[in-house]
Amino acid sequence: MNDALFLVDDVKATVEKGSIKILVVDDEVSIHTITIGALKNKLFDDKKLEILTALSGAEAKQILNEHDDIHLALIDVVMETPEAGLELVEYIRDELKNEMIRLVLRTGQPSQAPEEHVINHYDINDYKEKTELTAQKLYTLVRTSIKQYQQYQALKDSRDVIYEKMTTSELTKLPNRMKLNESLDSEGRKSLILVNIDDFSTINETQGFTVGDSLLKDFASYLNNEFTKSMKIFHLHSDIFAILCFNVDTKEVETCMQDLKQKISGHVFCIDNLNLHLTVSLGIVLHEKGNLIQKAEFAIKEARNLGKNNAQIYTDDLNIIRTIHANSKWTQRLREAIKEDKIHAYFQAIKNYKTGEVQKYEALVRLEYDGEIYTPYHFIDAAFYSGFIYDIFKIMFKKTCQKAQGNTYEFSVNISEYDLKEESFFEYVQTTLKEHKIDAARISLEILEYKSVSNDEKIKKLINDLHDFGFKISIDDFGTQCSNFSQLNDLPIDFIKIDGSFIKDIVNNENSQIVSRTIIDFARHKKIPVIAEFVCDGDVYQYVKDIGADYAQGYFISEPQPELLK
């Protein structure tokens, strides 16, 4: 109903860039006239309204597809069909995936769509009868809705800032490992080349980190300039880059690999009047399925074994003896440790900044072998590889319940998606709590963040059931994966734990400061307490306290140990 816009005198003509848009959807022209008249010349944050109008749900869909920044839609329920307005609501939320726009249903036939039923079954923000909306009440409704939209937009912008920081290398401005993982999840044939600069640590040691950083930036630019649009460059870590090829023939990838080695070895990188010559080791995965990064890492290890400036293509029979041997060795040790009760629970204190007291403990797994205590760094890969990860969880959960007896502290236990997929998981934790007479509210289940469990509907339901049962749910290592945000929206989260990589150097690292502050601000909007881990000294402890974290965990508070602090 484009003609209806002209009922607002010069409203459309005077709309400025960045104006506030509302959509009026009603099959009665008189309703448009009344609405426009009531809002005529009203200012919202010094901006006039741009009023878009439609006489039917079909017209509204067309407008919504052309404008993705509409703040509010006032929608009649009964139009071309008795449920046209309700169908439009479903279209906006389900098909357009538009969560931002505020939706208010208006009806002149309340018996046609009873208010309680509509509110319970449709994602709307308000439901009004047309007769109750006086000019003043309409203005109040519009202003309130616009404020809600703006608050939602601010939160989304904050999330986008975090996402950009977490998926981009601060040094080279290339997408990072997290972004590569996202790209690998997309459809289509893909090949991957990992690029490792040979002896880069020597350059850092002999020329200094400033030269090393400048070299990495120049190297990133060089890679970007050398490759076509069908290939995308990533900076994974320090001296490791990746080239992801979309729908590129394997022969072309192999040719690219050979050209890359030759071109880099023949190129001179000039940094601060230093002429630097580089060679690289390459690990290549050609149209493989499964974990492409891991396979490319296996291949690059083999390339390094061959010497500098070498490349290796991954195959199923690739010689990765050291990796297989390490997994086999620790799998056997895990088997024995589980059998002989050599899997131990160590506990690290978590201090409440507000009270200054230790309130919680995190249970951390340790393995005893030949009188030595080993951290998960040594055996966690073998635990996943061998299928012992759930056995370890059960041991840790039971020992945590035992430790919780006789005190009032809260405890947290790590869980993975593999644990949550076990059919006996819920029954086991219920039975163990009952056996040790522990209230579920004292236990936080920390979800390991590297997998987005909220994508699995069965796991998502289980987590909600666990929360309803009384457990607290925590996100571990927040900031290292983009799954965080979907988890915060879809799961009942009680605590966020900022990844230690952002905390340990926060006093001197501006990027860590920005990310940590933004996460804390984001969590405050969601009313979720934040735990900072890797609090290693007094300066870090005070800095994290000053920016608003609720809890601190790290060696400055206490090292992990078998007994609780006294």
N, C-alpha and C positions, 0 to 999 in steps of 0.2 A: 504494500500500500504506500508507494513512494509519494503519491499526491498528498497524503495526510501530513507529510512533513511541512507543507506550505501553510498549514493551519496555524503555525507558530510565528506568524509574521516573518521576522528576519532571523529567527533563531538559528536556522541552518547556515545562513550566510555569515553569521558572526562567530561561528564556532572556531576556536583557536586550536592550533596544534597541541596535542596532549589533553584535549578536552575530556570530560567525563561522559561516557556513553551509557544511556539506558535504552532498553528495548521494550516497547509496549506492543503486546500481542493480544488482539481482541477483534471479534468480527463485527463489533458495533462502532461505527464512526463516531458516534456521540461520546463514547468512552475515551477515544483518542482526544477528542476536542476538550473534554473536561480535564483529562490528565495533563495535557499540554498547557491548558490555561492555568492550572494550579501551580505548575512548575515554571511558568514563564518568567524569565529574567531573574531566576534564583541563582545565586552563586554558591558554589561548593569549593572551598579552598581557593577562592578567587578564580575559579574556572566555571564557565557556563556549561550547561548540559547540552549534549547532542542527543536529541531524541529520535530514535529509529522506530519505525512503526510497521506493523504487519497485520493484515486482516485474517490470517489463517496460520496454522502450524506450518504448512508448506512454505509460505512466504517467509516465515520466521527462520526456517532452516537455511534458506538461501542467504539471508542477512547474516546469520551466525557463521556461515562458512566464509563470508567476506570480511567479517570483523571478529578478531579474536581477543579484543580488549574491551568488550562490553562489561560494565561493572554490575549491572542489575537488569533483570528481565521481569516485567510484570505480565503475567500470563493468565489469560482467561482459560477456564477449564473446558467449557463447552463451546466449540466453534464449528468447524465443518463436520465434526463427529462429536458424539457425547464425551469422548475421552481424548480429544485432540490435544488439549493442554497437558494432560498427564503423559501422553506419548511424546510430546515435545520435551518434557523434563527428562524422560528416559533417553531420548536422543542426545540431549546436551551432556548428560552425565556418562552414559554408557558408550555412545558411539564417538562423540567428539572428545571424550575424556576431559571435559572442562570442569575442573573442580573450583576454579576461581570465581566464576560468575555467581552472583547471589540470585536466587530464584524465589519469587513470591507469586503464589497462585492467587488469583482473584476470581470470585464466582458470584453470579447473580442467582444461581440455582444450587444452594448448599445441599439440598436433598439428593442431588444427582451424584455428588462426590462428598460423602460425609467427612468432616474435618479429621476426626481421629484416624479413620482408615487411611486417608491420604498422607497424613503426617507420619504414620507408622510404616508406610510402604513406599514412599517416594522421597528422594533426596532433595528436599526443598528447605528454604530458610524461614518461610512464613506462609500463612494461609489466611486470607482475608475475604470477608463478604464485601461486595462493592458498596453496599449501603453504609457500611461503617467507616469507610475511608473518606473523611472530610478532607478539605484542602490542607488543613494543618496536620492532620494525621498522615496524609500522604507525604507531605514534606518531611515529617519526622521519620517515616519509614524509609524514604529514599536516602536521607542523610545517614541514618544508622547503617543501611546496607552498603553505602559507599565507604563508610569508615571500616566496616568489616572487610570489604574487598581490599582496601588499602593495607590493612594489617596483614591479611593473607599474602598480599603481594610482597610486603616487606620481608615476611618470613621466607617466602619462596626465593627472593633475591639473596637473602642470607645463605640459604641452602646452596644456591647456584655459585656463590662465592667460594664456599667450602669445596664444592665439587670441582670447580676450576682449579683450586689450589691442589687438591688431592690427585688430580689426573694429569697434572702438567709438571714437568721438570722445572724447578725454579731456575736452574742454571742455564739450560739450553732452550727453554720454552717449548720443547717438544712434548708430545703426549708421553706419559710414563707407563710403567708396567701395568698399573691398574686399568688404564685406558686400552692397553693391548689386550688384556683379558676380556674386556667388553667387546672389542672388535672381533676377537676370536669366537665369541658367542653368536655372531651374526651368521646368516646363511651364505652359501656360496662356496666355491672351491678356493682354498687358500694354501699358500706355501709360506714358510717362515725362514728367514735368515738371521741368525744371531751374529753380531759383529763385536769382537773383543779386541781392543787395541793392545798389541803385545808390549809388555814391559812398561805400561803406563805408570806404575808405581815408581819406577826409576826416574821418570821425568819429574814427578812430584818431589822426590827426595833430592834430586840434583839441581833442579831449576826453581823449585818452590811451588806452592799450591796456586799462587796467582797465575803463573805461566800454565800450570796444568789446567786450571779452569778456563783460561782463554783458549787453550788448545781444544778442549772439549766443545766449546761454543763454535769454533771454526770448523771442527770436524762435523758437528751437527749441520752447519750450513752447507758444507761440502756434500754430505749425503743427500740433503734436500735438493740440491741443484743437479744431482746426477741421475735422479730417478724419475720415472714417469708417473702420471696420475694414477696408474693402476697399482702403484706401490706406495706404502705409507711408512714414514720413519718414526721410530720411538726411541726414547732414551730411558733405558731400564734402570741402570745403576752405574755410577762412576764411569768406568771405561767400557761399558757394555751397551750396545745399541741393537735395535731390531729393525728389520725391513719386512713388512707384511705385504705379500703379493696377492691381489684379488683376481681370480679368474685368469691367471697367467700360465701359459703352457710350461710344462716342466723343463723343456729344452731351453726356453727363454730364461727361466730362473737359473739354470746351470750356467748359461752364457753370462748372465748378470753376475754370478758369483765369481767366475774367472776374470771378467773385466774389472770387477771391484778390487780384487787382490792386486792386479797389475797397476791399475790407476792409482790406488792409494800408495803403493810402494814407490811409484814414480813421481808422486806429488810432493812438493815442498810446502810445509806449513810454516809461515813466517810469524813468529810471536815475539814481540818486543825485540826486534832485530836478531832473533835467533832463528836459524833455519833448521826445522825439525823434519826428519824423515821417519815415517811410520810403516809398520807392517801390521797385519791383522790376522786373527784366527777366526774361522767361520764355521758355524754349525748350521746345517740346512735340513729342513723338513719339507719334503715334496708331497703335497696333496695328501697328507696323513690325516687320520682322525684321532680323536682323543686329545691328550694334553700336549699340544704342539710345543709349548715353551719347555716343558720338561724333556721332551724328545730332542729338541734343539740343544738344550743344555748337555744332554748325554753326548750328542754329536760334537759339540765344541770341546768337551773334555778330551775326546779322542783326537781331535785336531791338534790340541795343545801337546798331546803325547807324541805327535809326529814332528814337533818343532815349530818354530815361528813361521808365519806367513803360509799356513796350511788350512785346508778346508776338509770337512767330513760331512757326508750326507747320511742322515739317519736311516737305518734299516733295522728290522726286528732282530737280526743276528749281530748287531753292532757289538763290538767288544767293550763292554762296560763292566769288566770283571771286578773292579774296585767297588763299584756301587752295589753290584749283586752280592759280593762278598761281605760288605758292611751290613747290608740288610740281613743276610743269612746269619752272620755272627750275632747281631743284636736280637734277631728273632729267637735264636736258641737261648740267649741270656734272659730274654723276656719270659720265655716259657718256663725256665727254671725259677726265675724270680717270683712269678705268679704261684707256682707250685710250692715254693719254699717260704712264702710270706716275706719276700725281699722287696716288695713294692711298698714304699713308705710315703706317708703324708707329712710334708713339712708345711708350716703355717707362717704366713707373713702378715704382720699387723697392718691395719688400715685405720688411720686417725681421722676423727671428725674435727674439721677446722673450727667449727662453732664452739664445741665444748672443750677442745684441746685434749680429748681422751681417746684412747683406742676403743673403737666400737665394733670393728669387724676383723675377720681374718680370712685370707684367701688360702685354700688348700692347694699346694703345689706338689706334683708327683716327683718322686726320686726313686732311682733303682740302685740297689746294693749288689755289687759283684766283687768277689775276692776282697772284701773288706773296704772297698772304695764306694763312695756315693756319687752317682752320675745324674746330671740334669737331663731333661727331655731333649736337649740339643743332640744328645748322642743316640737316643733310641726312638724318638717319636715317629720318624719316617718308617722305621721297621714296624712300629706298632700299627700304623695304618696299613702298611704293606701286608702284614701277616694276619690282620684281622683281630689283633689283641686289644684294640682301642676300647671296646666296650667292657672287656674284662678289667682294664685299668680303671675305667670310670666307676664300676661297681665297687672295686676295692677302695678307691678314694672317697666315694660317697659314704660307705660304711664307716671308714676310719674317721671321717669328718663328723658323723653322727656320734661316734664314740667320744671324740674330743669335745663335742658340744655338751656332753653330760656334766653336770656339776658347775656350770657357769651360765651367764646370760648373754654372752657374745653372739653376734651374727657371723655366719660363715658363708663363703662362696665356693662353688665347685664348678670347674670347667666342663662343658658338654660340647659335643660336636654333632653334626648332622647324622653321623654314623650311629651315635648313641640313640638319637631320637628316632631312628628308623627301626630300632630293635622292638619287636612286638611286646617284650616283657618289661620295657623301660618303666612305664607308669606304675605297673604293679610292683616292680622291684623297689622304687623309691618310696611308695606308700608303705610297703611291708617293713622296710628298713627303718623308716621314721617311727612306725608303731612299735617295733621291737626295742628301739632305744628311747622311746617316749620323748621325741623331739618335735616341737611345733614347726610345721613347714614354713611359717613366717620367718624363722631364723635362718633359713637357707636360701641363698641366691644361686640360681643356675646361670652361669656365665656362658653365653653363646659365643663360641669362637667365630670371629667376624669374617674369616676369609671365604666362607661360603654363605650365600644368601638363602637361609633356611625359609624365609618368608615366601619363596617361590614355590615351595612344596605345600600344597593345601593340606595334606595329611599331617605334616609336621607342624604347620601353622595352627591347626586345630588342637594338636597335642600340647603345644606351648600355651595356648589359651586355657586348656583344661588344667594344666599344671598351675597356672596363675590363679585360676578359680579355686583350686585346691588349697592355695595358700602360699606357694613358693613365690619368691621374688625373681624377676627375670632381669638379667643384666647383659648388655652388649660389651664384649671384650674387644680391645684393640681398635676402638672407634677412631676412624680417620684413615685407615689403611685400605678400606674397600668402599665402593659406592653403594653397596647393598644396605649400608647403614640407614639411609633415609627411608627406603621402602620398609625396613624393619620397624623404624620408629612410627611409621604411619599404620602399619598392619599388625603389629604385635604389642602386647601390654608390657612395655618396658619400664622398669623401676629404677635402673641405674645405667649410666653411660660411663665407660672407662676409656679415657683418652689414651691412645696408643703412646707407649713410652718414647718412641722416636721423636715425638713432638715436645716431650717434657724434659728429657735429660739435658738438652742444650738450649732450653727456652730463654735463659737469661741473655744469651748472646746471639741467638738466631732469630732474625726478624720474621722469617717465614713460619717458624714454629710458634712465634708469638701471635701472628695473625690467625693461623689455623686454630690454635688453642682458644684464643679469645672468641673467635667466631663460633666454635663448637659450644663453648660455655654459654654464649648468648643465645644460640639456637636451642640448647637444652633448657635454658631458663624460660624461653617462650613455651616450650613443651612441658614445663614444670617437672623436669627429670633431673635428679641430683647427679653430679659429675664427680667421678673419682679420677685423680691424676696418678698414674703409676710411674715408676722410674724416678721418684723424687730422691735424688742422690745426695744432696747437701742442703745446708741451711739457706743458701741464696735461692735455689730452685724452690724450696719449701715456701719461702716468703713470697716469691714472685707468683707462684701458682695460687697462693692464698689471696694475694692482692687482686688477681683478675677474676676471682669469684668461684674457684673450685670448692666443692663441698667436703671432699675427703682427699687425703694424701696417702700414698703407698710407695714404699721404696726403701732402699738401704739406709737412708737418713732416719727413717722411723725404726726399722729393724730388718735384719736379714731373715730369710726363711729358715725356720728351725723346727725340730720335732715337737718342742714344747711351747706353750703360750708364754707371753711376757708376764713377769711378776711385778 
